[in-house]
Amino acid sequence: MTSPLFRRDLLSLIGASLVAKRGEGMAANPELFEDWLRATPAERKQALAASLERIRRLDDSIHAWVEVLPQPQIADGPLAGIPFGAKDIMETRALVTEYGSPIYKGRHGTEDAAMIRRLESLGAILLGKTHTAQFAHRTPAPTRNPRNLEHTPGGSSSGSAAAVAAGMVPFAMGTQTAGSILRPASYCGVTGFKPTFGTLPLTGVLPFAHSLDTLGLFTNTPQGMLALWGALGQPTGRDEEITLGVPEPLLDVEPAMAKAFSDAVAVLRKRGWKLQPAPLKPLLDPLIEESRIVMYYEGARFHQERYKQYGDRLEAVAELVRDGLKISDQRCREALAVIAKSKEKLAEHYQKTPIILVPAATGPAPLGLAFTGNSAMNAPWTALGTPAISIPMPVGNSLPLGLQLTAAPGQDARVLRTAVRIAPVFR
Amino acid sequence: MVVECTGRVISGGTDELRHDVKALFPHTKRVILDLTNVTQLDSMGLGAIVSLYASAKAAGCELKLINLSKRVREIFRVTNLLSVFEVYGEHIIKMP
């Protein structure tokens, strides 16, 4: 196995020619979306070349990409010339769409996913397709964590998180049915955003569980995410004084996460943020199982025909189908009812604390690639349909850990703005 | 072949498990991890066990788990891993 390679080492590999030289007016550092937005068209071209060079030099180690084939820029707009990656469950005609499965090796999509078309209509350049866990479920992608190549980047949006973490693209698309954006963002030390359920269009995205599937984004910083959200034509709100809710008792996480979370809360309090305890554990814990029931019930029925055709070649999805088909209609209805009731209870919490802070993962990225991690910190929020963002907490030289901010459904701008205001506190 | 695991299978303590169990695969068709005395399991520990499962499969060997405590079983369940392993027994039930 390759020896550990941390991001600072990755960056040193890139070479001086790719490092931003703001004094010379260059946007040659391809990492930060906010830098791309400020750059001139000429600088964007230069930075695009830098992105491709970075991929060329680093992807043999990281394996973030299934295919890199920059698509033509078809429009002029706020995202003109800005490259992005798309998770390989998003349909693309010109690029492969393999769902992370060897069964579909070399398959091309029958259409372009609506969100890709939307980004391209704003001038963005689809650079390529990023690796996903098979069918956005559990069988892992070959992708390694850019922060330490011995560890998983998380999943299922593994390639998108890793590509952004390695500075290969300023933003990438992912999807989340349980924890497939927020958890890899936490593991890779980037910003991952899952908007309110239903906000971004899923047309042309391989479904998993229609009651839960949500399209989302990765950038390096919350500032970049807010800027991207605005560029997509979404409301960006305004800064406001807000009381933050903190679960008490803390949710079940590993010691490293418990410490980082407690330290982050202490720093925020010291810097004058208002924080209030929120007794969320009794509400969130049952949702881990209830959301799993819905995911397995719906996922099994979606993949049932595929299972009849391919059987165990679907690997973890074969198990999903076998287990999910055992879940009755009634049991799924009960799970959805619990989720609906929980949404009402959560709304009361948001009245008191409009932003709730929770860990973005149970702990740091597991060693090895076989296990993409535990989604227990994300699945309840996915089921609840809330906007949620993960931003990196201070961890020194340890593996990254994310802080998750959530708000009431529809309050996407609030969650993004609060993340932007909190991020400097952690520097 | 039954391997009794004891104590905490957590971050910083999984190398021995990975190394020692992996070494058994070429010599047997089935390895059973007895988790009776496992007091704590985190994502790193889960990662180690899933990694062993993949290695076992590649080597033509089966990896099974027995005697999971309620807490450990719950961790396998919420991570959708329970069905991966043919899990035998609860806390006090021993394999014959």
Contacts between the chains, C-beta under 8 A, distances in Angstrom:
chain1	res1	chain2	res2	distance
A	138	B	80	6.1
A	152	B	47	7.1
A	254	B	10	7.5
A	254	B	11	7.0
A	254	B	42	4.7
A	254	B	43	6.6
A	256	B	11	7.0
A	288	B	78	5.1
A	289	B	77	7.7
A	289	B	78	7.1
A	292	B	77	8.0
A	292	B	78	6.9
A	292	B	80	6.8
A	296	B	80	7.9
A	316	B	80	7.9
A	316	B	84	7.5
A	319	B	83	4.8
A	319	B	84	6.6
A	320	B	80	7.7
A	322	B	83	7.4
A	323	B	83	5.2
A	361	B	43	7.9
A	362	B	42	7.3
A	362	B	43	5.7
A	363	B	11	7.1
A	363	B	42	5.8
A	363	B	43	5.0
A	363	B	44	7.4
A	364	B	11	7.3
A	364	B	43	7.6
A	364	B	44	7.9
A	366	B	43	4.6
A	366	B	44	5.2
A	366	B	46	6.7
A	366	B	47	3.0
A	366	B	48	8.0
A	367	B	14	6.8
A	367	B	44	5.7
A	367	B	47	5.5
A	367	B	48	7.0
A	367	B	51	7.8
A	368	B	47	5.2
A	368	B	48	7.3
A	368	B	50	7.8
A	368	B	51	4.4
A	369	B	51	8.0
A	370	B	47	6.5
A	370	B	50	4.4
A	370	B	51	4.0
A	370	B	53	7.2
A	370	B	54	4.7
A	371	B	43	7.4
A	371	B	46	5.5
A	371	B	47	4.0
A	371	B	50	3.9
A	371	B	51	6.8
A	371	B	79	7.8
A	371	B	81	7.9
A	373	B	43	5.6
A	373	B	47	7.9
A	373	B	79	7.9
A	374	B	43	5.2
A	374	B	46	7.1
A	374	B	75	7.5
A	374	B	78	6.8
A	374	B	79	5.0
A	375	B	78	8.0
A	375	B	79	7.5
A	376	B	78	5.2
A	376	B	79	7.7
